[in-house]
């Protein structure tokens, strides 16, 4: 069994400690399971490669657009709230457009 390494240890030094046990466990697996482990390791490596650009890509600043309160007053009455959602849905699925 491999001893736990402190978090402050360098990643390559930790990998060197795990490598012998990893190879021993890998060699002890049947060939189909070895293929699964290899595919999973490739998947993990691919995830790391695709995640790196996300961390280094600077995000564009968010542009805040403000509006004076008078524009909100002009919007009053444009949207009708209320109605019968069930009747509207049934009309839609019954292909009834309200008398057309």
C-alpha atoms as one frame of an Amber mdcrd trajectory, in Angstrom:
protein
   0.000   0.000   0.000   1.265   3.464  -0.869   1.607   5.967   1.957  -0.403
   9.156   1.692   1.585  12.122   0.513   1.108  15.596   1.937  -0.782  18.093
  -0.177   2.325  20.273  -0.383   4.285  17.589  -2.267   4.994  18.243  -5.924
   2.616  16.482  -8.341   5.429  14.659 -10.189   6.835  13.346  -6.923   3.388
  12.046  -5.945   2.925  10.446  -9.358   6.265   8.676  -9.019   5.101   7.167
  -5.734   1.809   5.916  -7.186   3.205   4.613 -10.480   4.564   1.243  -9.207
   1.295   0.340  -7.479  -0.733   1.584 -10.430   1.239  -0.593 -12.847   1.010
  -3.580 -10.520  -2.771  -3.262 -10.219  -3.114  -2.631 -13.949  -1.024  -5.708
 -14.840  -3.180  -7.831 -12.523  -6.364  -7.004 -14.439  -7.712  -9.088 -17.319
  -7.275  -7.542 -20.782 -10.887  -6.261 -21.131 -10.603  -4.393 -17.819  -7.178
  -3.046 -18.832  -8.821  -1.559 -21.919 -11.520   0.019 -19.743  -8.938   1.550
 -17.410  -6.947   2.865 -20.382 -10.044   4.388 -21.973 -11.023   5.991 -18.684
  -7.531   7.445 -18.227  -7.690   8.867 -21.760 -11.101  10.349 -20.960  -9.743
  12.016 -17.810  -6.772  13.424 -19.716  -9.109  14.780 -22.408 -11.263  16.474
 -19.752  -8.209  18.185 -18.282  -7.144  19.432 -21.713 -10.610  20.817 -22.491
 -10.977  22.481 -19.077  -7.659  24.350 -19.187  -8.686  26.940 -21.816 -11.781
  27.763 -19.796  -9.620  28.730 -16.834  -7.212  30.884 -18.841  -9.698  32.574
 -21.180 -10.558  36.032 -19.891 -14.266  36.688 -19.716 -15.587  39.790 -21.453
 -16.878  42.406 -19.034 -20.616  42.524 -18.513 -22.147  45.640 -19.977 -24.844
  47.106 -17.783 -27.557  48.931 -19.708 -29.789  51.176 -17.700 -33.141  52.706
 -18.613 -34.878  55.700 -17.134 -38.108  55.007 -15.208 -40.142  56.850 -17.849
 -39.472  54.048 -20.353 -41.011  51.558 -17.927 -44.189  53.619 -17.724 -44.457
  53.438 -21.515 -44.468  49.638 -21.332 -47.565  49.572 -19.145 -50.479  47.881
 -20.869 -48.435  46.155 -23.604 -48.796  42.752 -21.994 -52.154  41.404 -20.932
 -51.938  39.278 -17.818 -54.590  36.754 -17.021 -56.681  34.512 -19.205 -57.385
  30.813 -19.231 -54.232  28.762 -19.814 -56.187  25.499 -20.038 -58.553  26.846
 -22.673 -55.635  28.342 -24.620 -53.762  25.033 -24.546 -56.820  23.028 -25.602
 -57.449  25.476 -28.438 -53.861  25.097 -29.574 -53.986  21.303 -29.626 -57.510
  21.175 -31.053 -56.288  23.456 -33.858 -58.965  25.953 -32.891 -57.742  29.488
 -33.367 -60.797  31.114 -31.905 -63.187  31.283 -34.831 -60.933  31.267 -37.897
